[in-house]
Amino acid sequence: MKSISARDAKYSFGKLIDTARAGPVTVEKHGRAVVVVLAVEEYERLKAIESEQSAKPPRSAEKT
């Protein structure tokens, strides 16, 4: 995963967007990762996985 400083993200926002379209980008502040920027398609894919998992019954309920 690529990383960028918060300062660079601020001054190169267009580049950050272009980079995030290709893959997630970690934004660091004071050398510590604080957020991840990702393409909306990847976000929607992750939300769909989350929805599928929350719709499944718990494993213990499947055996009854």
N, CA, C and O atoms as a GROMACS GRO file, in nm:
protein
  256
    1MET      N    1   0.085  -0.116   0.000
    1MET     CA    2   0.000   0.000   0.000
    1MET      C    3   0.090   0.123   0.000
    1MET      O    4   0.189   0.129   0.073
    2LYS      N    5   0.056   0.219  -0.081
    2LYS     CA    6   0.134   0.342  -0.088
    2LYS      C    7   0.100   0.432   0.031
    2LYS      O    8  -0.008   0.424   0.089
    3SER      N    9   0.196   0.518   0.066
    3SER     CA   10   0.177   0.612   0.176
    3SER      C   11   0.211   0.752   0.128
    3SER      O   12   0.291   0.771   0.035
    4ILE      N   13   0.150   0.852   0.193
    4ILE     CA   14   0.177   0.991   0.162
    4ILE      C   15   0.160   1.070   0.292
    4ILE      O   16   0.078   1.035   0.377
    5SER      N   17   0.239   1.174   0.308
    5SER     CA   18   0.223   1.257   0.428
    5SER      C   19   0.098   1.342   0.414
    5SER      O   20   0.053   1.370   0.303
    6ALA      N   21   0.043   1.384   0.526
    6ALA     CA   22  -0.076   1.470   0.524
    6ALA      C   23  -0.045   1.600   0.451
    6ALA      O   24  -0.130   1.653   0.379
    7ARG      N   25   0.074   1.652   0.469
    7ARG     CA   26   0.115   1.776   0.401
    7ARG      C   27   0.114   1.757   0.250
    7ARG      O   28   0.061   1.840   0.177
    8ASP      N   29   0.175   1.646   0.204
    8ASP     CA   30   0.178   1.619   0.060
    8ASP      C   31   0.037   1.594   0.007
    8ASP      O   32   0.004   1.635  -0.105
    9ALA      N   33  -0.046   1.527   0.086
    9ALA     CA   34  -0.185   1.503   0.045
    9ALA      C   35  -0.258   1.635   0.026
    9ALA      O   36  -0.336   1.651  -0.068
   10LYS      N   37  -0.234   1.729   0.116
   10LYS     CA   38  -0.299   1.860   0.110
   10LYS      C   39  -0.259   1.936  -0.016
   10LYS      O   40  -0.343   1.993  -0.086
   11TYR      N   41  -0.130   1.936  -0.044
   11TYR     CA   42  -0.080   2.015  -0.157
   11TYR      C   43  -0.086   1.942  -0.290
   11TYR      O   44  -0.069   2.004  -0.395
   12SER      N   45  -0.111   1.812  -0.288
   12SER     CA   46  -0.119   1.732  -0.412
   12SER      C   47  -0.245   1.648  -0.411
   12SER      O   48  -0.241   1.528  -0.439
   13PHE      N   49  -0.357   1.711  -0.379
   13PHE     CA   50  -0.482   1.637  -0.364
   13PHE      C   51  -0.521   1.564  -0.493
   13PHE      O   52  -0.567   1.450  -0.487
   14GLY      N   53  -0.504   1.627  -0.607
   14GLY     CA   54  -0.535   1.562  -0.734
   14GLY      C   55  -0.454   1.436  -0.755
   14GLY      O   56  -0.506   1.334  -0.801
   15LYS      N   57  -0.324   1.443  -0.721
   15LYS     CA   58  -0.238   1.325  -0.733
   15LYS      C   59  -0.284   1.216  -0.635
   15LYS      O   60  -0.282   1.098  -0.669
   16LEU      N   61  -0.324   1.256  -0.514
   16LEU     CA   62  -0.374   1.159  -0.416
   16LEU      C   63  -0.496   1.086  -0.472
   16LEU      O   64  -0.505   0.964  -0.460
   17ILE      N   65  -0.587   1.160  -0.531
   17ILE     CA   66  -0.707   1.097  -0.590
   17ILE      C   67  -0.668   0.999  -0.700
   17ILE      O   68  -0.718   0.887  -0.703
   18ASP      N   69  -0.579   1.040  -0.788
   18ASP     CA   70  -0.536   0.951  -0.897
   18ASP      C   71  -0.469   0.826  -0.843
   18ASP      O   72  -0.493   0.716  -0.893
   19THR      N   73  -0.386   0.841  -0.742
   19THR     CA   74  -0.316   0.727  -0.683
   19THR      C   75  -0.415   0.633  -0.614
   19THR      O   76  -0.404   0.511  -0.626
   20ALA      N   77  -0.512   0.690  -0.542
   20ALA     CA   78  -0.611   0.609  -0.471
   20ALA      C   79  -0.703   0.534  -0.567
   20ALA      O   80  -0.757   0.430  -0.530
   21ARG      N   81  -0.722   0.584  -0.687
   21ARG     CA   82  -0.802   0.512  -0.786
   21ARG      C   83  -0.734   0.382  -0.826
   21ARG      O   84  -0.801   0.286  -0.864
   22ALA      N   85  -0.601   0.378  -0.817
   22ALA     CA   86  -0.526   0.258  -0.852
   22ALA      C   87  -0.512   0.162  -0.734
   22ALA      O   88  -0.493   0.042  -0.754
   23GLY      N   89  -0.522   0.213  -0.612
   23GLY     CA   90  -0.508   0.130  -0.494
   23GLY      C   91  -0.512   0.215  -0.369
   23GLY      O   92  -0.488   0.336  -0.377
   24PRO      N   93  -0.541   0.156  -0.255
   24PRO     CA   94  -0.550   0.232  -0.131
   24PRO      C   95  -0.422   0.309  -0.099
   24PRO      O   96  -0.312   0.263  -0.129
   25VAL      N   97  -0.437   0.426  -0.039
   25VAL     CA   98  -0.324   0.510  -0.001
   25VAL      C   99  -0.338   0.546   0.147
   25VAL      O  100  -0.442   0.596   0.190
   26THR      N  101  -0.234   0.520   0.224
   26THR     CA  102  -0.230   0.559   0.364
   26THR      C  103  -0.182   0.702   0.374
   26THR      O  104  -0.081   0.738   0.312
   27VAL      N  105  -0.252   0.784   0.452
   27VAL     CA  106  -0.209   0.921   0.478
   27VAL      C  107  -0.152   0.924   0.618
   27VAL      O  108  -0.217   0.882   0.714
   28GLU      N  109  -0.030   0.974   0.629
   28GLU     CA  110   0.040   0.976   0.757
   28GLU      C  111   0.052   1.118   0.810
   28GLU      O  112   0.074   1.213   0.735
   29LYS      N  113   0.039   1.130   0.941
   29LYS     CA  114   0.057   1.258   1.008
   29LYS      C  115   0.158   1.236   1.120
   29LYS      O  116   0.138   1.150   1.205
   30HIS      N  117   0.265   1.311   1.118
   30HIS     CA  118   0.374   1.295   1.215
   30HIS      C  119   0.428   1.152   1.213
   30HIS      O  120   0.462   1.096   1.317
   31GLY      N  121   0.435   1.094   1.092
   31GLY     CA  122   0.491   0.961   1.076
   31GLY      C  123   0.400   0.846   1.116
   31GLY      O  124   0.443   0.731   1.116
   32ARG      N  125   0.274   0.876   1.149
   32ARG     CA  126   0.181   0.771   1.193
   32ARG      C  127   0.062   0.768   1.098
   32ARG      O  128   0.005   0.872   1.067
   33ALA      N  129   0.024   0.648   1.053
   33ALA     CA  130  -0.091   0.634   0.963
   33ALA      C  131  -0.217   0.678   1.035
   33ALA      O  132  -0.244   0.635   1.147
   34VAL      N  133  -0.296   0.766   0.970
   34VAL     CA  134  -0.418   0.816   1.032
   34VAL      C  135  -0.544   0.787   0.951
   34VAL      O  136  -0.652   0.771   1.009
   35VAL      N  137  -0.532   0.778   0.820
   35VAL     CA  138  -0.648   0.746   0.735
   35VAL      C  139  -0.601   0.670   0.612
   35VAL      O  140  -0.483   0.670   0.577
   36VAL      N  141  -0.697   0.605   0.547
   36VAL     CA  142  -0.672   0.538   0.420
   36VAL      C  143  -0.770   0.596   0.319
   36VAL      O  144  -0.890   0.605   0.346
   37VAL      N  145  -0.718   0.634   0.204
   37VAL     CA  146  -0.803   0.685   0.095
   37VAL      C  147  -0.811   0.574  -0.009
   37VAL      O  148  -0.710   0.517  -0.049
   38LEU      N  149  -0.934   0.543  -0.052
   38LEU     CA  150  -0.952   0.438  -0.152
   38LEU      C  151  -1.061   0.476  -0.250
   38LEU      O  152  -1.144   0.563  -0.222
   39ALA      N  153  -1.060   0.410  -0.363
   39ALA     CA  154  -1.159   0.435  -0.468
   39ALA      C  155  -1.298   0.398  -0.419
   39ALA      O  156  -1.314   0.305  -0.339
   40VAL      N  157  -1.397   0.470  -0.467
   40VAL     CA  158  -1.535   0.444  -0.425
   40VAL      C  159  -1.578   0.302  -0.460
   40VAL      O  160  -1.657   0.241  -0.387
   41GLU      N  161  -1.528   0.248  -0.569
   41GLU     CA  162  -1.563   0.110  -0.606
   41GLU      C  163  -1.513   0.011  -0.502
   41GLU      O  164  -1.582  -0.085  -0.470
   42GLU      N  165  -1.393   0.035  -0.449
   42GLU     CA  166  -1.339  -0.054  -0.346
   42GLU      C  167  -1.418  -0.039  -0.217
   42GLU      O  168  -1.444  -0.138  -0.149
   43TYR      N  169  -1.456   0.082  -0.183
   43TYR     CA  170  -1.538   0.106  -0.064
   43TYR      C  171  -1.671   0.033  -0.077
   43TYR      O  172  -1.715  -0.032   0.018
   44GLU      N  173  -1.735   0.043  -0.191
   44GLU     CA  174  -1.863  -0.024  -0.212
   44GLU      C  175  -1.848  -0.176  -0.206
   44GLU      O  176  -1.937  -0.244  -0.154
   45ARG      N  177  -1.738  -0.228  -0.257
   45ARG     CA  178  -1.712  -0.372  -0.251
   45ARG      C  179  -1.699  -0.417  -0.106
   45ARG      O  180  -1.754  -0.520  -0.067
   46LEU      N  181  -1.626  -0.340  -0.027
   46LEU     CA  182  -1.609  -0.374   0.114
   46LEU      C  183  -1.742  -0.365   0.190
   46LEU      O  184  -1.770  -0.449   0.276
   47LYS      N  185  -1.822  -0.266   0.161
   47LYS     CA  186  -1.953  -0.252   0.225
   47LYS      C  187  -2.044  -0.370   0.188
   47LYS      O  188  -2.119  -0.417   0.273
   48ALA      N  189  -2.037  -0.416   0.064
   48ALA     CA  190  -2.118  -0.531   0.022
   48ALA      C  191  -2.076  -0.656   0.099
   48ALA      O  192  -2.162  -0.734   0.142
   49ILE      N  193  -1.948  -0.676   0.118
   49ILE     CA  194  -1.898  -0.790   0.196
   49ILE      C  195  -1.948  -0.780   0.339
   49ILE      O  196  -1.994  -0.879   0.396
   50GLU      N  197  -1.940  -0.661   0.396
   50GLU     CA  198  -1.988  -0.639   0.532
   50GLU      C  199  -2.137  -0.669   0.544
   50GLU      O  200  -2.180  -0.730   0.642
   51SER      N  201  -2.215  -0.626   0.446
   51SER     CA  202  -2.360  -0.652   0.448
   51SER      C  203  -2.390  -0.800   0.439
   51SER      O  204  -2.477  -0.850   0.509
   52GLU      N  205  -2.318  -0.872   0.352
   52GLU     CA  206  -2.337  -1.016   0.337
   52GLU      C  207  -2.306  -1.088   0.469
   52GLU      O  208  -2.379  -1.179   0.509
   53GLN      N  209  -2.200  -1.047   0.534
   53GLN     CA  210  -2.160  -1.113   0.659
   53GLN      C  211  -2.259  -1.084   0.771
   53GLN      O  212  -2.285  -1.171   0.854
   54SER      N  213  -2.313  -0.965   0.774
   54SER     CA  214  -2.408  -0.933   0.881
   54SER      C  215  -2.544  -0.999   0.857
   54SER      O  216  -2.622  -1.014   0.951
   55ALA      N  217  -2.572  -1.038   0.733
   55ALA     CA  218  -2.698  -1.105   0.702
   55ALA      C  219  -2.694  -1.254   0.734
   55ALA      O  220  -2.798  -1.317   0.748
   56LYS      N  221  -2.574  -1.311   0.745
   56LYS     CA  222  -2.561  -1.454   0.776
   56LYS      C  223  -2.590  -1.477   0.924
   56LYS      O  224  -2.554  -1.394   1.008
   57PRO      N  225  -2.655  -1.591   0.957
   57PRO     CA  226  -2.675  -1.623   1.098
   57PRO      C  227  -2.541  -1.657   1.164
   57PRO      O  228  -2.449  -1.702   1.095
   58PRO      N  229  -2.529  -1.638   1.293
   58PRO     CA  230  -2.405  -1.674   1.362
   58PRO      C  231  -2.376  -1.823   1.344
   58PRO      O  232  -2.470  -1.902   1.329
   59ARG      N  233  -2.252  -1.862   1.346
   59ARG     CA  234  -2.212  -2.002   1.324
   59ARG      C  235  -2.278  -2.097   1.424
   59ARG      O  236  -2.318  -2.208   1.387
   60SER      N  237  -2.292  -2.056   1.547
   60SER     CA  238  -2.352  -2.144   1.648
   60SER      C  239  -2.500  -2.171   1.616
   60SER      O  240  -2.553  -2.276   1.652
   61ALA      N  241  -2.568  -2.077   1.550
   61ALA     CA  242  -2.708  -2.095   1.516
   61ALA      C  243  -2.727  -2.186   1.396
   61ALA      O  244  -2.835  -2.242   1.377
   62GLU      N  245  -2.623  -2.202   1.313
   62GLU     CA  246  -2.632  -2.285   1.193
   62GLU      C  247  -2.646  -2.434   1.226
   62GLU      O  248  -2.705  -2.508   1.148
   63LYS      N  249  -2.592  -2.478   1.340
   63LYS     CA  250  -2.591  -2.620   1.375
   63LYS      C  251  -2.720  -2.668   1.440
   63LYS      O  252  -2.738  -2.788   1.458
   64THR      N  253  -2.808  -2.579   1.477
   64THR     CA  254  -2.933  -2.620   1.543
   64THR      C  255  -3.042  -2.650   1.447
   64THR      O  256  -3.152  -2.686   1.488
   0.00000   0.00000   0.00000
